[in-house]
């Protein structure tokens, strides 16, 4: 990530009076557990691939949303 973007993110957190939270840990563990469970229930290899692509797209959109909200506050 560029220094300019990091600076904007730092400013956003400063404006709202909060510190960034590291979401690594339990949230990711729960997501991974659910993902594995749901993936194991799918029998078709093609359906498994589509499920994986859908989950990746969902995660990507969540991350984009996070950055849109943070940069909009700038």
C-alpha positions in Angstrom: 0.0 0.0 0.0 1.4 3.4 -0.9 2.5 5.9 1.8 -0.3 8.3 0.6 -2.9 5.7 1.3 -1.5 4.7 4.6 -1.4 8.4 5.6 -5.1 8.7 4.7 -6.0 5.6 6.7 -4.0 7.0 9.7 -5.8 10.3 9.4 -9.2 8.5 9.3 -8.4 6.7 12.5 -7.2 9.9 14.1 -10.4 11.7 13.1 -12.6 9.1 14.7 -10.3 8.8 17.7 -9.7 5.1 17.3 -6.8 2.7 16.6 -6.8 0.1 13.9 -7.8 -3.4 15.2 -6.0 -6.5 14.0 -8.7 -8.8 12.9 -6.4 -11.7 12.5 -7.2 -14.4 15.0 -10.6 -15.7 16.0 -12.6 -14.0 13.3 -10.4 -15.5 10.6 -10.4 -18.9 12.4 -14.2 -18.9 12.4 -14.4 -17.9 8.8 -11.9 -20.7 7.9 -13.8 -23.3 9.9 -17.1 -22.4 8.3 -15.5 -22.3 4.9 -14.0 -25.8 5.3 -17.2 -27.2 6.6 -19.3 -25.8 3.8 -16.7 -26.8 1.2 -16.6 -30.4 2.4 -20.4 -30.7 2.1 -20.2 -29.9 -1.7 -19.8 -33.0 -3.8 -19.4 -31.6 -7.3 -15.8 -30.4 -8.2 -17.3 -27.6 -10.4 -19.6 -26.5 -7.6 -16.6 -26.5 -5.2 -14.7 -24.2 -7.6 -17.7 -21.9 -7.9 -18.1 -21.8 -4.1 -14.4 -20.9 -3.7 -14.7 -18.1 -6.3 -17.9 -16.7 -4.7 -16.2 -16.7 -1.2 -13.1 -14.9 -2.6 -15.3 -12.4 -4.4 -17.2 -11.8 -1.1 -14.0 -11.2 0.9 -12.6 -8.9 -1.8 -15.8 -6.8 -1.7 -15.7 -6.6 2.1 -12.1 -5.4 2.0 -12.9 -2.8 -0.7 -15.9 -1.6 1.4 -13.6 -1.1 4.4 -11.2 1.1 2.4 -14.0 3.0 0.7 -15.5 3.9 4.0 -12.2 4.9 5.5 -11.1 7.0 2.6 -14.6 8.6 2.3 -14.1 10.0 5.8 -11.1 11.9 4.6 
